[in-house]
Amino acid sequence: MSHEENFKIAINGIASSNHETAISLLTGALVGLIEFLVEGNGGDPKKEIMIDGGENRDLTIHANKEHQ
């Protein structure tokens, strides 16, 4: 079985029982991947990241929140 198939099965299993956890896992994975790509291209992943979605929705990942 491919990694993609295993991932799909795992996410479907989590989503069927706990939507919030599935969304949190997917969001974390997406943000982590985008930050990795930004840093690899010389950018600062700690700053706001804006992605032009073209004909689709745009995506903004806000800068890290400062902890009090």
RAGI-V743136 format. One record per pair of residues at least 24 apart in sequence whose ideal C-beta (glycine too) atoms are under 10 Angstrom apart, sorted by the first residue. I is the first residue (numbers start at 1). J is the second residue. Records with the same first field share a line. If there is no record, write none. Layout:
I = J, J
//
This chain:
27 = 61
30 = 59, 61
31 = 61
34 = 59, 61
35 = 61, 64
//
